[in-house]
């Protein structure tokens, strides 16, 4: 599995770097594709549990949020419009058109998926559209801090892990691995903070938050996978699982970076 993970990383990282460098619509389309695949996996997990969310409505909500992230300066109300119109129209669709066995629960899972993936996922588009050099820098910061924390948590947990973090949700995670991930996030964040111009102190703090809150993002998807009786959300990436497995921590950490850039830096 480790060999598979390394091979996928060697192929994916240069490709991802090229897409980040391009930015604009190419990057927005990349994010849209990733979130669309994650939405498909998410609705598949919910179907395994016994309910019938709509991937179409999840996708429409994601699209609305991403367009808002792309044109936030020109149309800052698009996210508000998506939140206002999509949920009630989706409810009408479940009640009167699709008529599922559990319309309210199906609607709730649909709205939750669209909000979770779309609202958090638009942070990647919004961050990349910041003035240079911040645009590329912030996206790289989120990716490498998350990957650094995840990698350290994995190896520390494998080597020294003894105390289970959440045995009912993710038996492989340990408190030792969690601590290793937080320390790695802090160190990588400090280094990247210097490189992207926010400073080592803020970078370290954001890295520490990424190492800790990213774990919550991972566990939040683990809840669904445990209920669905599967180990991974998909099998698109050998050794890594599905798209949703790769995004669970990144979504939370992109949100943290977005809030810092918006509230502290004033973008």
C-alpha positions, 0 to 999 in steps of 0.5 A: 500500500505504501508503494501504491501511495508513493506512486500515485503521489509522484504522478499527482503532485506535478500535475496538480502543481501545473493546474495550480500554476494555471489558475483561473478557469482551469483551476476552477474546473479542476476543483469542480471535477474533484468536488463532483466526484466527491459528491458522487461518492458521498451520495453512494455512501448514503445509499449504502446506509439506506437513503436516496440523496440526489447527486444532481442537487448536490452538484447544483449547490456545489456549482453555485458556490464555486461560481460565487468563489470565482466571481465573488467581487462581481457577484457576492450574493450568488452563495446567498442565492444558492442557499436561499433557492436550492434547499426549498426547491430540492425539498419540493422535488423530493416531495412531489416529483421524486417521491422517495420513501424518506423524502425529508431525510433524503433532502437533509442528506442532499442539502448537507452534502451540497453545503459541506462540499460546496461551501468549504470547497469554494475556498480553493477557488477563492484562495487561488484568485487572490492577488499574486503571490498570495493566490498560488501560495495559499493553495500550496500552503493548504495542500502541503500542510495537510499532506505533511500532517497526514503523513506524519500522523500515519508514520508516527501512529504506525510506529508508536501508536498505542492509544486509539483516538476514535476506535468506533470510527477509525480504528487505525487512528491513535492519539500518538499519531494525532500529536505527530500530525499536529507537530508536523503541521506546526513545523511545515506551516511555519516554513511555508508561512515564511515562503508565502509571506504571512510569517512563521508565527501565523504559519505555525498557528495555522499549521497546528490548526490544520493538523488538528481540525483536519483530523475532524474532517477525516473523522466526519467522513469516517462516520459515514463510511463506518455506517456504510460498512466500507473502508474507503469512499471509492477506489479511484486512487490506489492506496489512497481510496476515493476523492472524498477520502483525499478531500476530507481534511483538505476541505476543513483546512482550506476553510481555515486558510480562507478565514485567515486571509479574509478576516486577518489579511483583509482580502 
